[in-house]
Amino acid sequence: MDPKSQRSSALCAHHAQMAVRDWLETQARVTGYWRDVLLSSGGSEELIAVLDHHADVLAAAARLDSAEPVFAH
């Protein structure tokens, strides 16, 4: 593979990783939204806890390979 193709491939990989991280962060926020809906409506504590955990996992996955620590808790 020539250097130009390698740079192009690396750039594509970088953009794909950024898109996946953005998607994971969005999913964490959506999960948080539904958790808040359940919490404000008196929903199941067990389901709220599962959504909390799920949002944490999604947010941690979004930070993989970044400068930020994966688990901030």
C-alpha positions in Angstrom: 0.0 0.0 0.0 1.4 3.4 -0.9 1.7 6.2 1.7 -1.2 8.1 0.2 -3.5 5.1 0.5 -2.2 4.5 4.1 -3.1 8.1 5.1 -6.5 7.8 3.4 -7.2 4.5 5.2 -6.1 6.0 8.5 -8.3 9.0 8.0 -11.3 6.8 7.2 -10.6 4.7 10.3 -10.4 7.9 12.4 -13.7 9.2 11.0 -15.4 5.9 11.6 -14.2 5.8 15.2 -15.4 9.3 15.8 -18.8 8.5 14.3 -19.1 5.4 16.5 -18.1 7.5 19.6 -20.7 10.1 18.7 -23.3 7.4 18.3 -22.4 5.8 21.7 -22.6 9.2 23.4 -26.0 9.8 21.9 -27.2 6.4 23.0 -26.0 7.2 26.5 -27.9 10.4 26.5 -31.1 8.7 25.2 -30.8 6.1 27.8 -30.4 8.8 30.4 -33.5 10.5 29.1 -35.6 7.4 29.5 -34.2 6.8 32.9 -35.3 10.3 33.9 -38.8 9.7 32.5 -39.1 6.5 34.6 -37.7 8.2 37.7 -40.1 11.2 37.4 -43.1 8.9 36.8 -42.3 6.5 39.7 -41.1 3.7 37.5 -39.4 0.5 38.6 -36.2 1.1 40.7 -34.7 -2.1 39.1 -35.3 -0.8 35.6 -33.9 2.6 36.5 -30.8 1.0 37.9 -30.4 -1.1 34.7 -30.7 2.1 32.6 -28.1 3.8 34.8 -25.7 1.0 34.3 -26.4 0.8 30.5 -25.8 4.6 30.2 -22.5 4.2 32.1 -21.3 1.4 29.8 -22.2 3.3 26.7 -20.4 6.4 27.9 -17.4 4.4 28.9 -17.3 2.7 25.5 -17.4 6.1 23.8 -14.2 7.1 25.7 -12.2 4.0 24.7 -8.9 4.9 23.2 -9.3 8.5 24.2 -7.3 10.6 26.6 -10.2 10.5 29.1 -10.3 7.8 31.7 -12.8 5.0 30.8 -14.5 4.8 34.2 -14.8 8.2 35.9 -16.9 6.9 38.8 
